[in-house]
Amino acid sequence: MASFFLFFLLPLTTLLLLSFLRRRPSQPLPPGPKPLPIIGNMLMMYQLTHRGLAHLADRYGGPPPPPPAFLHAVAVSTPEIAKQVLQIQDNIFSNRPATIAITYLTYDRADMAFAHYGPFWRQMRKLCVTKLFSRKRAESWTSVRDEVDLAVKTLAARTGSPVNIGEVVFNLTMNITLRAAFGTQSNENEAKFISILQEFSRLFGAFNIGDFIPWLKWFDLNGINKRLRKARLELDWFIDQIIEEHRRNPKEADAEDTDMVDDMLAFFVDPTDDRNGQPKDLQGYLRLTKDNIKAIIMDVMFGGTETVASAIEWAMAEILRSPDELKRIQSELAQVIGLNRKVHESDLDKLPYLKCAIKETLRLHPPIPLLLHETAEDSTVAGYFIPKRSRVMINVWAIGRNKSAWKDPDAFRPSRFAPGGLDAAIDFRGNFFELLPFGSGRRSCPGMQLGLYALELAVANLLHCFSWDLPDGMKPSELSMDDVFGLTAPRAERLVAVPKPRLLCGLDA
């Protein structure tokens, strides 16, 4: 015990005291639970979830700082404060914090999602917006249409029997990602892809004491470091195979079947090759290393698979739980499309109530419930002092259910967004801070357009091509709507339902 005090508690106490005396703010810190001596609020770490933080915000009447006293953190749970952070002071709050796991698995922030705001990040975002997720990339949109059609045919073969919709939509979004990003559909790659996704998801959400007491990270008390090394070796192997295959079989820059790896390799600089050139439009600005390409691929793997799959499953669950809404949506589909063919891309803008249901789903179940930001300098928000390098968690889940912003905030009511509804003018593109499923400002999601297209087309066809019953005589009101916390907030139980053919023709139309 004496050694523990000398080597850990005494240095920690001294540093905390010196830090407090040196940086004692003239304005108050945000309200929150009173920290204990030395350990701060470490015992409340289990409340660092979208639901736990919302509860703390209700209890303390402001954006609480629940982590330990020696790690500044603030949770934002209201639209007004979110606007301060994401728009008015966006330049100060545009950095991303990163845990030990995230830093290691993104090759020391070599990606776009966790790179600090600056010239490199701006060029990476430009690459993503203009090339990787651009509407001009026909292959990405083609992959969505093809895979939705395949999912519909898979369900058609199982009509009359209970189907795990969660698994179907995960396979759907996984195949979209494999095709759009890697140009591959092999079963071997799918199995490896799923294995890597699952382990990375567990590691990203795992508690690591080294994130909160940096001196202890080398002791690996949670056994995380060994798992991190193994996971990144597997990612290296998986992505190296894909990169080398693309380098052996290069495509012309204007070829119609280029994928995201092809686009990124156009900016790749091999330090062992003196013949490297640069594309004209970003020449002199962006040069990607192999680690950059691997890290961006990791971003796409997670951002393009789990988030979209979770949103599709939640939309189906909310609609099946609300028979009147299901009837109204399917009536709109029948009137606009007819019962002789599937829904096509050109039909989506003619389905306003379906879009209302999607918007309502994203309000209640945002793809990422907590958006992480970090302050680049000291700041003041709503009269409270926010120190430099504070972790700021935008609780999008809580904002979407904020009682002062929404009437009946916990109810699934797509009609609130319909013409004449109370919230008809609100959209989710970052200008209305009551609804932030894709974030706002500099750090808003660059893949929003592609992800939204996959979400709308999948839900439209699942509801148009099939009638749905819950299994074993379950009533809609008995359907569980519990979630679990992670990078996303997926359903605690996978959605299972029984499809029955609805179209008058076959499913090939």
C-alpha angles and dihedrals in degrees: 000000000000091000091048090052094048097046103035118011098040096050090043093050092047094050092047091051094047091046091050094049093046098046104029102153123227089220127057123263116242115283119265146125116324110256122234120236114279097349096054109192095336091128089062095058090110088068093063091107131103090259096042093050091047089054091050091049090053091048099048100033097232145047102308127210101219103168123086119303091246091057111061111217135160131192118211114208106162133070092234095057091041089058090052091053102037102036117011095042098019091133091061097043100043098102123094125227116221133198122224089262094050093046093050097042092048091053093252095318094310089147132078101246096063104022112117117255111270144094095310093049092048092054092045090053090048089054091050095047099042100036119008099043100019119136086231091067095095094184093064093053092042090054090055093052094045095047094046088053090050092050091051091051090048090054092044089060090056102043115147093028130090111267128197098233091186092061093044094053093043090055089046095055092039091056091047090054094046091051100040097041105030107017091231137118103170118140090228091058091046093056092049091044092054092047092052093045093052095049094044090050091053092047094047090054098039121113111245117185089205089070090064103030104035094189090065098051095091091056090062093211091174095047090239100128095063091050091048092054092048093047094050092048088055091048090048091053093046096047095039089059091053095045094048092048089053092047091051091050107035120185131212113266092242096044114130095227098055115131132202094274090055089052093050094045088061086071097039118124115199107203090209094054120076093189097072116136132187131231114257100239096055100024112149093012111066128037118165125209122205089259090055091053093046092049094049090049088053089053091051093046092058101030094047100042119032099032096051093042091051092049093051092049092048092049091052092046094050093047095046089049089055108055093182091055091047090052092049094048094047090047089055091048092051093048096047101035104022122219097276102080145021125264115276129202092255090059098060097083089053092060105075097162092050087054089051089054091050091049091049090050091053090050093054098034112027112191091241111027097195121042111201122218135164131208117244091199142002112296144176122226123180089343094307125117115240111191124220115277093021115155110238117197115197103207098211090171092057093043090054088055097040109142094214092053102041136042111230089359097188095050123096102234115154089178089075087076096042120105107287092021122128092251102031093125096053118102133176101235094105104271097095111060094198088072118040110152091142097034125238141251125018094342098050116132111278091199095056096113095052094042093049091049091053091047096049097042093047096048092043093054095042090054096039100046097044144038112220136216128180114243127261095012093297114170118231090241089059094060110116115237098184119134136199125225124246137110083312126023103235126178114284088224123035114247113253122187140154117247123208125187113265105173120089090221129050122279094258094081 
